[in-house]
């Protein structure tokens, strides 16, 4: 893995910048922040070490996810999917994320975990996450130590997603698929597990109320707008780590 995959990522073939939502006339970046959860406790650094993470998943505490479903915006049969919440074991643990290409049919241009739809040959949600991560970003399964899974998350596009959490050794070279990934980047785990970086939004239109979290991350001159399902699953990970 390159020390800075954001700088070494393969650009998408198309220069088109995708909107961050498939809802016409809706840009989540323009919706005001309702509140920030700075009053909640952070996950301490000693709980973010590889040893502490292994111990927590080996003996998980009782906990409840905070975000489990989104209001549906696509009418279709639910489909199973998995994502890999990959924690890269650098001097400061980092979470690997992707920016999806502009032409994808769902969630184009959005920040996401590596992952995708389950195939019939996948034996488990973990198999799906590892296979998809290899196909999407070139992450070889041998570099991933799977710790466990979090609660499923139902997206508004009718995907039932299982987040698979794993530790990644920083020794492989990633090769993102340019058809799916516009950019790879990493965010400090400590940033994502600090609720002072968790912003709440509410949006009402045509009598429909939508609520979501965002966790914008500034990396040099680039702002990565983490929101929606990805932010929701990260919020659940925070709840799991604070339980």
LUMRO-589931 format. One line per field, with one value per residue (C-alpha): x, y, z. Coordinates in steps of 0.001 Angstrom, whole numbers, plus 500000, padded with zeros to 6 digits. Each point is the difference from the previous one (the first is absolute). Example, Ala and Ser with C-alpha at 12.3 -4.5 7.8 and 13.67 -1.06 7.14 Angstrom:
east = [512300|501370];
north = [495500|503440];
up = [507800|499340];
//
This chain:
east = [500000|501299|500667|497513|497489|498207|503037|500578|496405|499041|497704|496681|499901|497245|500590|496291|499367|496972|497378|500068|496388|497655|497147|499415|500943|501437|503601|500727|502933|497578|497707|500690|501508|497364|502477|503408|500454|503020|498444|500430|503190|502742|501349|503361|503219|500750|496761|501095|503133|500042|500073|497027|497993|500671|498933|496771|498898|501056|497731|497546|497966|496206|499212|497324|500611|498770|499289|498464|498053|499422|496770|499608|500473|500148|497198|501582|500561|502630|503448|502723|503379|503107|502631|503448|500693|503740|502232|503500|502632|502189|501677|496599|497200|498243|496711|500103|497231|499169|498391|497703|500147|497447|498315|498918|496260|499701|501869|502249|502630|499457|502511|499679|501704|501345|497210|496964|497190|500163|500506|498369|503405|500874|499875|499519|499805|503715|500740|498008|501900|503416|499173|498569|502947|502388|498010|499398|503300|502392|500213|501232|498118|503304|500722|496691|499437|496226|498824|496255|496841|497697|496202|498483|499052|497114|500605|497396|501064|498869|503393|500248|503648|502142|503079|503002|502781|503595|503569|502146|503772|501597|502036|497956|499663|496401|498736|496600|497645|499586|496502|498837|502502|500904|502297|501312|500752|500456|498480|501416|497980|500208|498238|497115|499639|499793|496321|501086|500444|496500|497523|496229|497817|496242|498348|496252|498534|496498|499080|502895|502536|503537|502710|503652|503495|502942|503696|501811|503739|502431|503107|502197|497959|497516|496853|498658|496287|499198|496246|496978|500475|503771|499657|497148|502073|502923|497636|498960|503671|500465|497061|501504|503368|498421|497671];
north = [500000|503403|502347|502463|498263|503300|501273|496707|499214|499398|502769|499222|500057|502646|503517|500429|500987|498086|501427|498440|498884|498508|502197|502792|503429|498668|500539|498792|502409|502935|498784|501873|498189|499409|499220|498500|497281|501558|499249|496233|498266|499082|496488|500220|499267|496931|498426|500477|497856|496697|498075|501910|499589|496268|499665|501955|497884|496785|500869|502613|501976|500340|502904|501444|501607|503571|500050|496912|501163|502889|501209|498139|501956|497066|497447|496617|496709|500176|498640|498768|501738|500291|502659|499836|502484|499680|501385|500434|499393|503027|501882|501662|497541|501134|498998|499285|501657|500472|502682|498316|500913|502350|497546|497287|499321|500434|502245|501396|502477|499139|498950|496305|496991|497389|497500|499066|497601|496379|497302|496555|498351|502093|497783|502898|503761|499970|498179|502657|502856|498458|499092|503432|501790|497988|500682|503670|501222|497059|499232|496423|497988|498771|503532|500184|498706|499807|500985|499594|501681|502800|500152|500125|503329|500430|502754|502074|498223|496673|498469|498025|500629|498043|501970|497701|501482|498985|501009|500557|499602|502962|497843|499561|502232|500942|500008|501716|499036|503235|498944|500185|502110|503602|500318|498140|501810|499364|501726|499720|497552|502471|502658|497649|498827|503546|501079|503646|499192|498489|502541|499443|501199|500092|500622|500316|499979|499167|498816|497532|500417|498696|499961|499053|500473|501580|499900|502311|499410|502607|498440|502805|501889|497128|499707|496459|500226|496833|499716|497730|496257|500209|502556|497999|496825|501952|501417|496452|499046|502882|498687|496519|501348|502063|497258];
up = [500000|499101|502943|498511|497743|499390|498080|498211|499057|496400|498720|498387|496238|499974|501343|500835|503616|501269|502335|503466|499796|497413|501291|497503|501274|503248|501093|503554|500282|499872|502783|503259|502954|502647|502771|500747|502616|501698|503398|499536|501200|497556|499604|501819|498093|502103|498725|496374|500084|498091|503273|501404|496795|499921|503631|499459|497062|501732|502933|498708|502536|499876|497700|497715|496594|499756|496266|498397|496932|497640|498468|496722|496763|497550|499669|499447|501766|502788|499130|502333|499975|502153|500509|501536|502778|499505|502762|498614|502679|499551|502864|500308|499052|496817|498351|496260|497977|496335|497924|497505|496332|498464|497629|502471|500168|503781|502447|497263|501165|503649|502625|500766|501501|497589|499459|497995|499247|501158|497352|500222|500412|503078|503082|502430|500353|500772|496742|498137|501632|499323|496404|499260|501620|497833|496824|500762|501460|499586|503726|500267|502681|501452|501244|501919|503530|500385|503486|499639|498754|501080|499770|496536|498450|497548|497449|498198|496820|501540|500810|503238|500851|502438|501104|500465|502140|499313|500728|496919|499934|498188|497643|496827|496974|499269|496426|499884|497211|497965|498962|503620|501958|499262|503008|503038|503225|503709|503027|503531|502071|502891|497886|499199|503624|501339|500074|499834|496283|499674|498592|499877|497117|499432|496636|499333|496501|498800|503468|500144|502793|499555|502655|499703|501381|498232|500892|497548|500022|498709|498432|498703|497408|499616|502099|500163|500767|501944|500462|499657|500337|500462|502798|501520|500172|501462|502622|500886|500244|502443|502084|499966|501148|502798|501285];
//
